[in-house]
Amino acid sequence: MRLLLIALLVACSGGSGTKAQTMLPVDPAPPLPTTTSATHTVEQPKRPWPATRAEVVSDVVHGKKISDPYRWLETETAPDVQAWMSAQDKYTRAELAKLPGRAELIERVKKLFYYDAITAPQHAGGRFFYERKHADKEKKVVYWKQGEKGKERVLFDPNLWSTDGSAGLGGWWPSYNGKYVAYAKKQNNSDETVTHVIEVATGKDLPDTIAGTKYSGASWTPNASGFYYTWVPAQSEKVTVAERPGFAEVRFHKLGSDPSTDAIVHPATKNAATFLSGELSRDGHWLIATVQHGWNSSDIYFKDARKPTAKWTPLVEKIDANFEVDVWRDQFYVTTNDGAPRYRVFKVDPKKPARDAWREIVPQNDATLDYVKIVGERLAIGYLRNAASELQFHDLDGKPVRKAELPAFGSASGLAGNPDEDTAFLSYTSFTVPQVIIKMSVKSGKSSEWARTNLPIDSAAMETEQVFYPSKDGTKISMFIIKPRGAKKDGKNPTILFGYGGFNVSLTPSFSSSRVAWIEKGGIYAIPNLRGGGEYGEEWHRAGMLLKKQNVFDDYVAAAEYLVKEGWTAPAHLAISGGSNGGLLVGAAMTQRPELFKAVVCAVPLLDMLR
């Protein structure tokens, strides 16, 4: 159990390498009409940790009484809540300090978390742009070269933007000619950003500064005269947090102009349940506007950017499915799950946009289509087969050309390349192998290692196994088990069962320094691909939504039962872990099956669906 507690310490203290977040004060929601409360407390059993006051508070919802004894903790700024947090924190830190091997583990984690790495480069106008992670810096630095083998130069270093580390980089987008880079700055890790433009040759910022670019990128014109972006107004009495997405507008900014005069290219939807974005095709011919309805559907509109008076034309709207459009050589390549829960690709002539004129060029198959990118005059199509990556190349009419050779149980992502250039760069990683950047020729298929992240680990001492087990209703669920090579099924292995299961998010193989520290100490880490995720397509996603959410909890509990049944661990050695939607998952699991787990890491969860 000491090992288990140490691992949970790593998870609770920011095992992902990010700083702990401070929750904002929460205003108490208006009480329901049938709420009852009392000031007297409920007697609590004796525990070694500081006691938590429980009050008699309940609501009646649809005729059912719901107790809420800890509602007083919602007011974070209240003196008694502040005192409670301080007492809990003090007690926890004192207990964790007593654990043997803690100092050794901290030193090991430092060595694994602080390392040098590089991203796949983006080529624009003869210049190559990329990020470097440095072992002695908290934030990545963006670099550029004149030519692939040119001298490395710093474009900007977010570590220098603030003395306290509060300023950070949200994203960056080079113009096609490589002359400028638009980049988003954010404060205190907020989603709110301000977009700036830097001139690459001089390293100097232009006067252009655009606020209100939360979640926005920059879609440049071919001649770098300006870019399209999504603007949202600041929060106010008229624009609440909940309603703000409906106020998003697609705008165009001409370099050197006052952002307050930027033209509105697509107006706001005024629908808070949508989010609007826009993009210009690489040749500057076509503007694409996407209206996203949550996670499950999207409407697509287009117009000819060469015609100032052109109106928006619907490509697809009011269909309960997702659509994405890539434009190349005046043709639209549409990826969708409409009629194909594992996705397919259509080729569309914008002169004939009616649905019956669409031509299917890549049909759905038994793997889940993950992404489509046009590079080297080819369609590069990433698939997930049993939650691991495959990469295939097709010609622009959908005919298969070749399949890239990738190791098993890995993830190939971040494909970087231009539609008219043969060279592409691919990022590959697995549970036991840190990131490797592969340079390849799209035409010939020849590849070579361009960069590798080197860490002081022995990958050969770890192994990954993929298993399949039945859920409560008999549905077959896949799960990755990462463990020390040769681990025994003796029921004594300290094990962490991680889970998410929602929002179409796919849990695919990836390297994690914190997992390595855990496995080196003899621990096992298990990751099931629960319903609600995107690993097996839209039907899989929807099988874990809304009234079917219990399927996700059942899949997760069945994973734990499998690990115990197979002898990998036992309830006394099993911890569960999840954050956000995964926090909801582990909250439900520990409520429904408390005897199955010894410890729970429930991070930033959404647990109270009534408030």
N, C-alpha and C positions, 0 to 999 in steps of 0.2 A: 504493500500500500504506500510505502514511502515514495517509490518511483511514480506511482499514480498521482500522488499529491504534488510532487515536483513538476510533473508534466502539466497538471492543471494550473499550477502557478504560472508556467510559461504562457499558457493560453489566456489566463485572466489578465496578465500584465502586458498584453500586446504582443503575442507570439507572432503576429503577422508583420511586425516591424513598424507598425504605425503607433502614433502617440494615442494615449487614452483620451477618449472624448468626454467632455463635460456636458451633461444634459442641460438643455435650456429650461428655465422655470416653466412649469405647466400651470396655467390658470385652471382652477377647478371648474369642471363642466357644470352647467345649470342642473340642479337636482331634478330627477324625474318626479312627476306629480305624486307618485306613490312611494317616494323615498321616506324611510324612517331612520332616525339616528338617536343615539344617546351618548352622553358624555362619560358614563362609567365604562370601565375596561373589562375585557374578558380575561379571566385568570389563565396564565400560560404555564405550561410545564417547565420545570427547572432545566436549564441548558447551560453549558459552560460559556457560551458567547453572550454578549449583551442582549438583554431582553428587548422585544419589540412590542410596543403597546398595541393592543387590538381593541377596537371600539365596536359597539353594536350599531352597524349601519347596513341597511338592506334596501333593495329595490324589488318591486314586483313587475316582472316583465312577462307579458302574455299569460298572466295568472300564476307565474312561478316565482317564488321568493328567491332572490339572489343576494347572498351576503357579501359585503365588501368591507371587512374589518380594518383594512390598511389604507383606506382612502385618504387619510390624513397625510400620508407620505407623498401625495401628489403635489403638495405645495412645497417645492424644493427650497424656497427662500425662507420659509418659516423657521424661527429659532429652534423649535423642538426637532424639526427634520434635519437641520444642520447639525445639531448635537447628536442625533441618531447616526448620521453618516460618519461623523468623526469617531464615534465610539466603535462602530463596526470596522472602520478602516484601521484604527489603532489596534484592535484585537486581532484582526486578520494579519496585519504585518508582523505582529509579535509572534503569532503562531507559525507563520511561514519562515520566520528567521530561525526557528528551532530545528527546521528540517535538515538532516545531514546531507551533504553533497550539494547544497544549494549554491554555494560560492563557485564550486567547480562547474556546475551546470551553467551558471551565468557567464563564466568565462568562455565556455564552449559555444554558447549561443552567440556571444559577441563575435567570435571568429567566423561563425557561419552566416551571420547577418550582415557583416561589414566586409564587402568584397568588391572587386572590380568586374564590371560587365559592360557590354555594348549592345545596342539595338540594331536591327537591320536598317541599312541606310535608305533614304529617299533620294532619288536622282531628279534634279530639276535644273535645266539650263546649263549643264556641264558641272554643276556643283552637287556635292553629296552631303546630306544632312542626317544627323543621327544623335542619339543620346548616349552618354556614358554614366554609369553608376560607379562612384569612387568609394573605396573602403574608408576613406577619411572624411567623407562628406555626407551630410544627411539627405541632400536632394540631388537628383540627376542634373547633369550639365549638358546643354545642347551645343554641339560642335558642327563645323562645316569644313569641307575641303574643296579646292578647285581641282576637280578630277579625282578619281578613286584613289590615286596614289599621291595626291597633293599634300601640302603641309596642313596639319591639323590646326584649326583656329577655333577659339571659343566664340560662339554666337551670343549666348547669354548664360549666366550662372545664377540661378535662383537663390543659391546660398548667400549671395551678396546683396540681395534685395532688402533684407531687414536684419537687424542685429539680433533679434530674438527668434528668428525663424518663422515669423507669422506670415510672411509673404510667400506665395508658392505659385507654381506654374499649372495652369489649367489645360493647356493644349497649344499646339503650334502648327502652322500651315504655310509652307513655302509657295510662292507664286510659281507658275510653270516655267518662267524664264530664270528662276533662281535669284532674282534681284531683291525681292523683299520676302519677309516672313511675318505673317500676322500671328500674334500670340496672346494668350489670355492670362492675366494675372488674377490671383484670388488671395483673400486674406483669411487667416485662421482656418484653413482647410474648408472654407465655405464653398458652396456651389455657385455663389454669386461671382461673376468675373467682370473685368474691364479689359477690353481688347486694345492692344497697341500694335504698331507696325515698325519693324526695324529694317533699315537698309543694310543688306548683308555686307557689301564691300567696305562700308565705313564703320559698321557696328553701332550706328547712331539711330535712335528712335526718331521717327517722323512726328510731327505735331498731332497726328491723328490719334485720338483717344476716344473710345466708344464704350460707354457704360451700358448696363442692361443686357449683356450677352450671355447670361446664364444658359448653359447647355449648348451654346452655339459654336459652330466652327466658322471657317471662312472659305467661301468658294470663289476662287479668283477668275477674272476674265483672262483670256489668252495673252493679252498684251500687258497684263499687270496694272491696268489703269484703276482698278478697284475690285471690290469683292461683294458678294451677297452674304447675308448673315441673318440670323433670327434675333429679333430684339423683343425684350419684355419690359414693361414699365416697372418702376420700383413699387414696392408694397406701400399701400396707403389706405385711407378710409374707403376710397372708391375701388381700390384693387386689393382685395384680400388675398391671403396666401392660397386659399382654396380656389379662388376664381382666377388667379393670375395666369395659368396656362392658356385660358381663353382669350387673353389680351396679346398673345404673341403675334408678331408681324414679321414677314420676310421683307428686308430692306436692302438697298444697294448703297454702298459707300464708295464715292469717288475719292481717290487719294488727294489730299490737300484741301478737301472741302470740310465745311462744318458738319459734324455728324447730326446735329439737330435738324439739318435740312435734307437728310438722306431720304431718297424716294421710297415710298411704300410700294413694294412690288406685288405682294399678296397681303390683303387685309387680314385682320384678326378674325377668328371664327366666332368669337364671343361664346364659345362652348368650353366650359372649364374641364370637360372630360376629354378634351383633345389637346394635341400639341402639334404645332405647325413648324415645318422646316423647308428649306429650299436649296437647290443646287443647280449650278450652270454646267452644261456639258463641256468637256475639255476643249472642243473646237469653238465654243461660244455660241453654238447654234440653238440649243434647246435649254429652256428653263423647266425644271421639274419641281413641283410643290407637293409635299407629302403631308397629309393630315392623319396623324396617328390616333386611333381610338384605343387608349389603354395598351394592353399587350396583345390584343387579339385580332385587330383589324386595322386597315389603313385605306385611305382614299388617295388617288394619285391624279394630279392635274399637270398639264404641260402647255407651253406656248413657245412660239418661234421668237427667240430673243433678238433676231435680226430685224424684226418688224415692230417698231415702237407702239403701234396701235393694236397689236395682236391681243386677242382675248384668251383667257384660260380655257382650255378644252379638257373635259373629264376623260381620263384614260380608264379609270375604274373608280366606282364609288358605291357606297351602300351595300357592300358585300362583306359577309362575316368571315374575312380571311385577311392574311397579311400579303402585301405586295411590295417588292423593291425593284427599282429600275436602274440599270446601268446603260449609258448611252455611248455608242461608238459608231463612227462613220454613218451618222444619220439613221441609225437603227436602235430601237429600244430592246434591251434584253431584260425580260420581266421574270423575276423569281417569285413564286407564290405557293402557298399551301391550299389554294382554292381547288377543291376536288382532288387534292393530293396531300394528305396529312404529313408526308415526309418530303414534300416540296418537289417542284419541277420547274423547268425554264421554258419561256416562250420568246419568240422573236417577233417584234411588232414594227411595222412600217408606220411612222407617225402620220403619213398621208392617208392611211387606212386604219384608224385607231379602233374601229368597232370590234367588239370581242370576237365575233365570228370570223374575223380576218386574222386573228392571232394564230401563229404557227408554233406548235409545240416542237421544240428541238431537243430537249433533254427530259425524257419522261421520268416519273417517280420510279425508284427501284427499292430494293430491300434495305438500303442504308438511308440515313437521314441527311439530306442536303443541308450543310451548315453555312456555306457562303459561296458566292460567285464573284470572281474578279477577272477583268479583262487585262491580260498582260501578254506581250509578245504576239499580238494578233491571235490569241487563243483565249478560250474560256478556261480559267483555272477554277476548278470546282472542288471545294472541300466537303468531305462527307464524314459523318460519324457512324461507325459500324460497331455496335456494342460499346458505345461511348468512347471509342478511340478513333484517331484521325486516319483518314485516307485522302489522298490528293490525286485528282485526275485532270488531264488536259483534253479538251475537245476543240475542234475547229469552230469557227463562228457560225456554222450551221448545225452545230451540235454533234457532229460525228466524233466518236472517241479517237484520240490520237495516242495517248499513253497514260500509264499509271505510275506515279512517282514511288520509288522504293523507300519505305519508311520502316523503322523498327516497330515491333509490336508494343502495345500499351503506351502510346505516346500521343502528344498533341502537336500538330503542325499549324501554326497560326502566324499572323502578322506578315502575310505575303506582301512584299514590297516590289513594285515594278511598274513600268509604264506600258500602256496599250500598244505602242509602236516600237518597243525596244525588247530585244531578245533576252536580256539579263534580268533575272529575278532573284530576290533574296527571301529565304524562308526561315522562320524561327521554329525550332523543334525542342521539345522538352518532354520528360517523363517523370514518374514518381521518384526515380532514383538517379536521373541524369539532369544536371543543370542545363540552362539554355545553350543551344548550339545554333549558330547562324550558318545556313547553307546557301552558297551561291550556285545558281544553276542556269543553264541555257534552256529556254523554253522550247526552242526548235529541236535541239539534239537530245535533250535530256541529260547531258553531262553535268555533273555537279561536283563541288568541292567544299571543304570546310573553310568558311571565311573567318569565323571567330568562335571562341568557346569560353564559357564561364568556368574558371578553375576554382575549385573549393577543396579544402583539406578534408576530403571524405573518401571512403572506400565504397564505391557504388557496388562492387562485387559482393560486399558483405550484406547487401539488402536484396530483396526480391519482391516481385509483384505477382499476385495470383488473381485471376478473375473467376468468380464463382457465380452461380445462378441458384436462386432459392425461391420457393413459393410464398406468396403473401397470403393473407387470411382468406381471400376469395379465389386463390389458386393462380393468380397472375404471376408470371415468371419475372423476377427482379434480378438485375445484374449488380454485382458488388466487387469493388477492388479491395484486396487485402494486401497492405504493404507491411512487410515484416522482416526480421533478421533472417538471413539465409539459414535454412535448417531448423527454424523454430519448431518446437514440439507441440503436439496437441495434447497437453497435459492438464488443460483447464486452469492453468496458473499464470498465463500471460497477461500482464497489465495491458488493457486494450482501450483505445478511444474510438468510439463510433461517431463519425461526423455525418451531418445531414443537412439538406436544404429543401428540395422538393417543392419548387414553386416558380412562378413568373417566367416559365419557359427557359430557365437557366440550366445549362448543361454542366455537370461536374465531370470534367475530363482529366486525364493524367497531366499533372503539373508538378514541378519541383517545389518543395517547401523546406526551408532551413530548419524550422521548428520541428517538422516531422522527422527530419534526419536525427536531430538531437534526441528525440523520443525513441526512435528505433535503435539507435546506437546503445541505449541503455536497456535494451531488451523488450521494448514496448511494441505493440501491434497497432496499426492505424487502419481502420476500415471505412470505406466510402461507398455507400449504396446509391444507385441511380433511381431515385424514388419517382413515382408518378407526380405530375405537376412540373417536372423539369422538361427540358427540350431534347434529351438524348435520343428519344425514339419517335419524335414527330409531334404533330399537333394533337392527335388523339391521346397520346401519352400525357401531354400538357393538360388537356382539358379533363382527363380522368382524375386529376388531383386538384380541381378548382371547385369553389363554391360549395354546393351540396355534396360534392364528392371529395371534399378535403379529408374526410376520415380515411380515405384510401392511403393518403400520404403517411398518416400516423400508423396505420396497419402495416404498411411496407417497412417502416422504420423499426417497429417492434419485432416484426418477423426477421429483420436483419440481426437484431440482438439475439433472438432465439436461435437463429442459425449458428451464430458464433459460439453460443453456449453448447448447443447440441453437437457441433462438430469437434468440440474439445479445445477450441482456440482460447477460450477464456471461461469465466464463471461470473455470476452477478457480483460477487465480492471483489472482482478485479475489473469490472466494466464501467467505464465512464461514457457519457454522451455529451456531444458538443455541437452547438449551432448558434448562428447569429442572425439578427433581423428576422426574415421569414424562417430561418433555421432556429431562431430563438423560440418562436411560436411552436415549432416542431418538437423541440426537446421539452418545452413546457407542457405540451399535451402528453408526451410520452411519459414523463415522470409523474403526471397526474393519473394517467390511466394504468400504468404498470410500475409503480414505485418499487416493487420488490425485485425488478429486473436489473436495476442499476445501483451502483455504489456512490457515484458522484455525477454532478450535472454542471456543465458550463453553459449558461443561458445568457448570451450576449445581445445587447440592444434589441430586445424582443418586442413584438407587438402581442400583448397577452390579453388585454381587456377590450373585447370587441364591442362592448356596450358604451364605453366612454372614450 
